[in-house]
Structure formats: structure tokens, C-alpha cells
Amino acid sequence: MTTAIDPTPTIDETIRGRRTIGAFRPEVPAPELVEASLDLARWAPNHKKTEPWRAYWLGPETARGVVELNSAEIQKKKGSAEAESKRKVWAAIPGWIVVTCVRSNDAFQHEEDYAACCCFVQNLSLALWSRGIGSKWSTGDVTRHPDFFPLVGINPDSERVVGLIMYGYPAVIPEQTRKPLSAFLTRNP
Ligand SMILES: Cc1cc2nc3c(=O)[nH]c(=O)nc-3n(C[C@H](O)[C@H](O)[C@H](O)COP(=O)(O)O)c2cc1C
């Protein structure tokens, strides 16, 4: 377990080393670093050049609203102790971005656009990581709560939430494993 990201990673090191981060240090990353990462993320592949991703970069007021909405829902389902514990953890998260995908009336186009938006999120997390910033891609219940959309300024009829991205400098970088390549790869003649 480590706490610091290699300061000048190669692309291989960035892809292999990136981890989902759940515990952040309190410093807020410089907005320039986050903006540069969002700017890189939009170079994701996208079929028919639909560029279907949208990003909402939450300020402190909106972030507080998300934290409170999430805690209120946990309170209803799991009680006060869990709600308060989650509220504390989420209130300490330095940065928040919501990534959405513009809906398409065509089901296959929507599938392709969602795939492109997932590439956008991965680009974003790798770009952040290469700048020393960790993130977590969350699809927790709060991202589907009816009050989440007006809070963030999303029209759920025209956009679908792809992820709530929490970011900041990692307090802890967890270990992870993957199955070997041979578990996935079929070599055809
Ligand atoms: C579509 C998607 C949704 C995810 N949602 C959550 C989530 O709600 N909460 C969470 O803790 N992690 C979430 N993750 C992160 C995964 O748990 C994480 O990628 C996995 O544990 C592997 O860890 P790594 O990213 O460090 O390799 C999500 C990842 C993806 C791709």
C-alpha cells in the first residue's frame, strides 16, 4: 500500500498504476490540473463523432447538496449512524465531477454513445492520475435519485448519468489484482 503517485509516469505505468481511491488527503487539487484532465478526456473515441459526454464540475454548494441528499437517503434505509458516518466521509472529498451522456432516440446509438462516455471517464481518471490526482467512479443510488438532477442541473430526459467522479490526492492507494491475460484472451488462427 502506498500514498503517492509516481510524479512522471509513463502511459503503461498510468494505466497499470491507476487505482480507485476512496480516501483522500484534504488539499484541493489546482483547478488547472482538473481542467487539463477534462480537456484531455474529450479526446475519447466516439462513433459518428457525436461527442455525447457532458461534465458538471461541482462547486462547494452543489457538492454539499449531493452529500446531504446522499446522507438523507442512507438515513432512510440504514439509520442515523451510517448516514452520519457517510456524510463525514463524503463532506471531506475535495472534488466532484458528474459525467453524463446525451441520450439518443436510437437504442444502438445510445449504446455506442454510452461506451464513448465510459472512455471519457477512463481518460479523465488516467489524466488525473498522471497529474498525481486519484479518483473514484461512483454509480451509487444518489446518481439516480430524482432530486439529484435539479441539484446538479441535469435534464434526465435528455441526459443519463454515467458517473459521479470524486477526486483528490490519495491518502491511501489500495492494492489491486487482475486475472492473467490468458484468462481473457483467445488467440485465433
Ligand atoms: C461503471 C463503474 C461504476 C463504479 N461504481 C462504483 C461505486 O459506486 N462505488 C465504488 O466504490 N466503486 C465503483 N467503481 C469502481 C470499481 O469498484 C473499481 O474500478 C474496482 O474495484 C477495481 O478497482 P481499480 O479501479 O482500483 O482497479 C465503479 C467502476 C465502474 C467502471
The ligand as a MOL file (V3000), in Angstrom:
LIG
                    3D

  0  0  0     0  0            999 V3000
M  V30 BEGIN CTAB
M  V30 COUNTS 31 33 0 0 0
M  V30 BEGIN ATOM
M  V30 1 C -19.2470 1.7830 -14.1620 0
M  V30 2 C -18.4900 1.7420 -12.8600 0
M  V30 3 C -19.1440 2.0610 -11.6860 0
M  V30 4 C -18.4790 2.0320 -10.4620 0
M  V30 5 N -19.1630 2.3730 -9.3340 0
M  V30 6 C -18.5470 2.3310 -8.1370 0
M  V30 7 C -19.2430 2.6810 -6.9550 0
M  V30 8 O -20.4260 3.0520 -6.9920 0
M  V30 9 N -18.5760 2.6250 -5.7910 0
M  V30 10 C -17.2600 2.2350 -5.7290 0
M  V30 11 O -16.6980 2.1870 -4.6290 0
M  V30 12 N -16.5580 1.9240 -6.8340 0
M  V30 13 C -17.1650 1.9630 -8.0430 0
M  V30 14 N -16.4660 1.6600 -9.1950 0
M  V30 15 C -15.0290 1.3630 -9.1030 0
M  V30 16 C -14.7620 -0.1300 -9.0370 0
M  V30 17 O -15.2120 -0.6380 -7.8170 0
M  V30 18 C -13.2350 -0.3510 -9.2170 0
M  V30 19 O -12.8710 0.0410 -10.5220 0
M  V30 20 C -12.8350 -1.7970 -8.9740 0
M  V30 21 O -12.9490 -2.1380 -7.6180 0
M  V30 22 C -11.3890 -2.0700 -9.4190 0
M  V30 23 O -10.5020 -1.2020 -8.7350 0
M  V30 24 P -9.4790 -0.2650 -9.5130 0
M  V30 25 O -10.3020 0.7620 -10.2690 0
M  V30 26 O -8.6160 0.3380 -8.4690 0
M  V30 27 O -8.6950 -1.1280 -10.4540 0
M  V30 28 C -17.1000 1.6800 -10.4240 0
M  V30 29 C -16.4330 1.3640 -11.6220 0
M  V30 30 C -17.1160 1.4040 -12.8190 0
M  V30 31 C -16.3790 1.0630 -14.1050 0
M  V30 END ATOM
M  V30 BEGIN BOND
M  V30 1 1 1 2
M  V30 2 1 2 3
M  V30 3 2 2 30
M  V30 4 2 3 4
M  V30 5 1 4 5
M  V30 6 1 4 28
M  V30 7 2 5 6
M  V30 8 1 6 7
M  V30 9 1 6 13
M  V30 10 2 7 8
M  V30 11 1 7 9
M  V30 12 1 9 10
M  V30 13 2 10 11
M  V30 14 1 10 12
M  V30 15 2 12 13
M  V30 16 1 13 14
M  V30 17 1 14 15
M  V30 18 1 14 28
M  V30 19 1 15 16
M  V30 20 1 16 17
M  V30 21 1 16 18
M  V30 22 1 18 19
M  V30 23 1 18 20
M  V30 24 1 20 21
M  V30 25 1 20 22
M  V30 26 1 22 23
M  V30 27 1 23 24
M  V30 28 2 24 25
M  V30 29 1 24 26
M  V30 30 1 24 27
M  V30 31 2 28 29
M  V30 32 1 29 30
M  V30 33 1 30 31
M  V30 END BOND
M  V30 END CTAB
M  END
